[in-house]
Amino acid sequence: MQTGSLIRDDGVLLPFDGSAVERGGLRLVRVGQRLTVDLLDDRVIGLRIVGIEPPNGTM
């Protein structure tokens, strides 16, 4: 399962786990990649590339 962290534009570091990656349908994220981040109570629950829908079309 993939894990990592991201840095918001305001410098806040947010960790994420494999479920956030799977939910967005991503296989790879590059360093510096701009993403749409879905949060729930300051927890990352989804990562998406703007304009690319997840495989099941939900988010």
Summary of the structure (lengths in Angstrom):
residues: 59
radius of gyration: 10.7
end to end distance: 20.1
largest distance: 31.5
contacts: 128
relative contact order: 0.25
helix: 12%
strand: 32%
